[in-house]
């Protein structure tokens, strides 16, 4: 009798687990009409040139390339049957450039960025980027060093290496999605970044960039795109 009761209890426990799994599966599938699919799509690779001003008195220029490595598109249909499309791309960007701090130093830098690009079926887009890189400065004027014997030596191209880390927001206009498509885009990028170690601390910077991006016809990349369909109907 006890053995039979034990089996019954096990069956109840098993049925409860099955019911729970089914409930979780139904919740994941979302009875609101949400579905997912994926395929390969062709995306453009952009080459860019930019100018920036670093407050309060530095300026510079840079060149680089950016491209997506993953893509997602979300189709949303409302109760009236109208559908909107939203895109988001995971992007990689590489840049090299120089800046000038008058009467102080000149620097060259290389940084790598990763971030997301968002847009709808319109010409405007928004990005956020997180960056990390390295910078080498060269001091203005002549720099001397004195050894323990009192000998004076001129240090040519004297400067220092710094690590740089930053975050940026990008607001752009892509002419490839306009009514008369053109293979370029322009954007403005406010950026907050730090230079370290600087006198045993960090040196914060605030810069504003103006960039021109161009897409050559032969430069594309194939990426995986996830497609998600949503419905606002209850």
N, C-alpha and C positions, 0 to 999 in steps of 0.2 A: 504493500500500500504506500509506504513511504517512497519507494522507488518510482511508483506511478506519479505521485504528487511532484516529485523532483523533475520528472520529464515534462509534466504540464507547466511547471514554473519556467523550465528552460524554453519551452515553446512560446510562452507568453513573452519572455525576455527577447527571444529571437524575432518574434513578430513586431515587437515594439521597436527593435533596432531597424528592421526592414522598413517600417512605417516612417521612422525618423529619416532614413536615407532617402526614401522617396520624396518626403517633404522638402529636404534640403535640395534634392535634384530639381524639383519643380520650382523652388525659389530661385535657383541659379539660372534656370531657363527663362524665368521671368514671364509670367503669363500676360505681361503688358505688350507683347508683340515684339520683344527685343530679340535680334538674331545677329550672329557674327559669321563672317566669312573672310578669306584672305586670298590674295593673288599677287602676282608680280606686276609692278608698274614702272614706267620710265620717268625719271625725274631729272631736271637740269642741274648741271654743275656750274656755279657762278664764280667768275674771277672778278676781283674787286680792287679798287683803289680808293683811298680815303684820306681826308685831311681832318686834323683835330686840333682843338685848343684845350690846353690843360690849365685850369685856373690856379694861380692868378696871372701867370705870364709866360707859360711854355706853349709851344706849338710843334706840330710834326706831321708826318705822313706815313702811310702804311700801304702794303699790298698783300693780297692773300687769296684764298679760295674757300668756298663753303659748299657743302652738299649734304643731302639727307642720307641717313642710314636705315631709317625705318619710317613708315608712314601709317596714318590712321585717318579714315573718313567716317563720319557719323551722319546718317540720313535720319532726319526726324520728321514725322508726319503728325500734324495736329488734327483736331476733331473735324475741321473743315476739309481735310484731305490735302492741305497744302504741305509741301515738303521743303525743308531747308537742309543744306549740306554744309558741314563744317569739317575742315581739314586740320590735322596737326602732324608735324614732321619732327622727328628727332634728328638734329643736325650737328655736324662737326665743322669747325672753322679753324683755319690756320692763318696766321698773319705775321709778317716781318716788317719792321719799319724803324724810323728814327725820330727823335724829338730834340728840340733845342731849347735850353734854358739860358737866355741871354746873359752874358757876363758871368756865367757860372760853369755850365757844363753842357756837353752834348752826349746823347745816349742812343744806343741801338738796342732793339728788343725783339724777342721772338716769343709768341704765346699761342697756346692751343685752347680752344673753347669748345664747350658742348652745351646744347640748350634745346629749346623747343620753338617751332615756328607755327603760328596759328593764322588761319585765314578762312574766309567763306568764299563763295563764288563771286568775289569782287576783286578789285585791283589792290586793296589795302591789306597789309599783313602786320602782325605783331610777333616779336621774338623776345625771349629772355635767354641770356647767355652767362655761364660761369666760366671763368678763364684762369689759367695758371701759366707761368712762363718765367723767362729769365731776361735780365737787362744788364748791359755793360755801359758804364759811363766813362767819359773822357773829360778831365778837368780843363778849364781854360787856363791860359798862361803857362808859365814855366814852374815845374814842381821840382824841389830839391830834396835830397836826403843826406843825412850826416851819419857816418858810421862811428864806432866807438873810438877810433883814432882821430876823429875830427875831420876826416876827408869828406868833401862835398861832392855830390854826384847829381847830375841832372837826370830825372826820370822821364823818359820820353813816353808819350801816350799814356800817362798815368791815369788810372781810374779804378773803379771797383765793380764787382759783380753783385747783383741783387736778385732776389726772387720777387716775383710779382703775382698777386692774386686779385681777381676782381669780379664784379658782377655788373651786367649791363642790360638795359631794356632797349629794344629796337622798334621804331615805327617807320614803315616803309610803304612804297608804292611800286607795284610790279606791272610794268607796261606790257608784259607778255599776256596778261589777262584782260587787257583793254579791248575796246571794240575794233581798234586797228592795232593788232599786236606788234610790239617792238621787242627785240631780244635783250632788254636791260631793265634794271630796277634802280631806284634811289632810296636811301633811307637815312634817318638821323638816329644817333645812338648816344644817349646820356650814359656815362659809365662812372662807377665808383670803384677805385682800385687802390691797393696798398703796395708799397715798396719796402722790403725788409731784408736783412736787419739794417736800420738806418740810425747810426749813433746809439746802438744797443736798443733801439726802439723800432717803431714802424713809421713810415711817412705816408699819410693818406693823400690821394689825388681825386679830383673830380674833373672829368673831361667830357667834351661834347664832340662827337664824330659826325662827319658828313661823308657818306660813301656812295660810290657809283659802281653798280654791279653789271657785268655783261655775261651773256650766255652765248658761247659759240655753238653753232649747230651740231658739230661733231662730238661735243662733250656732254654725255649723259651717263646716268647710273641707273641700274636696275635694283629696285628695293622691294621688300615685302610690304604690302599694304593690307592692314586689317580693315575690314568693312563692317560697320555696326549699323543695324537698322533699329530705330526706336519708334514707338508710337505713344502719343500722349493720351490716347483713349484709355479709359478705365476698363 
